[in-house]
Amino acid sequence: MKTAKLCWGQRYMWLRFHQLPPAHRHETHVVLRLGVHEGITLANCRATLTYLARRHEALRTTFHLDGDGDPYQKVNPPGPVRAIEVSTERDGTPSPAEVVEDLSSRPFDLESEWPIRACVITTGGVPKQMVVVLNHLAVDVWTIGELKRELRMQRAGFAGRRPAAIQPVRHQPADLARYEASAEAAVTAARAVAHWENEIAQLPYDLFAARRTRPEGPPGRHATLISPALLSVSRELAAAHRAWPSLIHLTAYTATMAAYTGSDTVGHLSFVGNRDSHPFGDVLTCMFSPTLVRVDCSGDPTFGELLARVSAAFTLAQEHAYLPYDEVVELLSREGSRRAHPVRLASEFNFIKQASREYKGTRTAFTSNPVPESWAHTGTDTYVRVDEWKDAVAVSLHAASTVMDGDAVERFLRGFEAVLVAARDDGLRLSEAARLAGFTPPGGQAPEQGKTAAGCGGARPYLGTSDADPAAEQDLAEIVRQVNGLRKTDLTRSYTLAGGRALRIPRVLAELGAQGWTGLDVCQLAGPMPLRALARRLVPLSTQDRNRLGVVTS
């Protein structure tokens, strides 16, 4: 069987997957609902999926840890993809809704399960719909588009009783992984790391410092605004300023976020596909990763001036987007240690064009969605997704309750729309965004950027006065040492400064669990908090949990 290291784009999803508790890991699933042509049989549907997995190694890949704690991918031999038949009839079997819920909510077992699940919904034995659930480690937006295209071609081929003419696969994920281990890729990554290090050093320690509160009510909020007006306005502005529509929306996001936070610097993570950065842009796998876009919002710029700053920042970010994301995590940790305060880069923006989707409405619609319980475990402050449909634009906002309440979420989305509509006036300035959204000025005064307490050495503010359980300190120190191949572990330093690698954090957490400890997650270990302070957060597993997990005690 073929093995390879994780591709750089997979590393972001690897850490995100392990940040989530098992019951919430479906947050990283991708669910596709596909219509079935008339004349297609259940056997045809299964053959289609099996053929896909035979062509694309990403769909029959499992993920493991080597002896050093580093993750790697293993390509399994071709075989059939199991597709469950689910009937719409009331025949005593689970309903389609129940089966789809199970397939889409149950976490993938990365070591033993292929990253694809499927069911075929039938009526009277005739397939009506195929539901495919994918693990995000195996796919990204471009990959999903290609898989849909191939599925359509195969279904059309079966329906027309002719073979589908699909081009041979040139490259597989293992080819990309080999390139990323080359000297050429190492030079690209080194340049990107130097850029990120400089950008991170200029970020405020917390974009939401003046707004952050203790969580009240649900852990997070989620709402969506669908606006037909935004489609025409964004295209009009794009033509007037000779910019992509995505940058028009990114400018509106930046203006609204600056208005809400009161910050002169807005930094966020934008998602970039990185498919033009190397010779393997046609590989079907997860290749995207977040990239830092830092925008200077000072001086009360007009919308056009802010757009120019956003465009320049995004172009610069794209040029340095291709690198292993775990190295970015380590940069943030080191910068937090330097400032003696965590540097939060936890706001994400994503633009996706979906020309096949339609709203079929004429007015703006605002919808409050269910509480995003699983998303709230990712450690992210906000996630804004802009979908450009055929006849409207849908703007969705996830927000942690520590930074936005329900009213703020609605004001943000309506303010986003109002800023773009008002931007038709070339004189619209950033100071107007707060008025358009109805935001009151944020209270409180954030500490000066980059300031640390005198003599802190980047660690003392976290030490506190209470003592950790000596057994917790000992186990944490020894596990960090063993997993990372260190001679010794300095508990006064952060995990990263002590020599720990971000990509090995899941192994550290697994070993802690095997020793009977819980209480830490990926984000905490990846942060600047000293290991001694982290040891205080370790909690012994209950006897019930020890028995359930098979923890051996001396």
Secondary structure, DSSP 8 states (H G I E B T S, - for coil): -EEEE--HHHHHHHHHHHHS-GGGGGGGEEEEEEE--TT--HHHHHHHHHHHHHH-GGGGEEEEE-TTS-EEEEE-------EEEEESS-SSS--HHHHHHHHHHS---TTTS-SEEEEEEEETTEEEEEEEEEETTT--HHHHHHHHHHHHHHHHHHHTTS----------HHHHHHHHTSHHHHHHHHHHHHHHHHHHHTS-S-TTTTT-----SSSEEEEEEEEHHHHHHHHHHHHHHT--HHHHHHHHHHHHHHHHH--SEEEEEEEE--TTSSS-TT--S---EEEEEEEE-TT--BHHHHHHHHHHHHHHHHHT--S-HHHHHHHHHHHHHHHTS-----EEEEEEE-TT-----SS-EEEE----TTGGGG--SEEEEEEE-SS-EEEEEEEETTT--HHHHHHHHHHHHHHHHHTTSTT-BHHHHHHHHT-----S----TT---TT-TTTGGGT-SS---HHHHHHHHHHHHHHHT-S---TTSBTTTTT--GGGHHHHHHHHHHTTEE---HHHHTSS-BHHHHHTT-EE--HHHHHHHT----
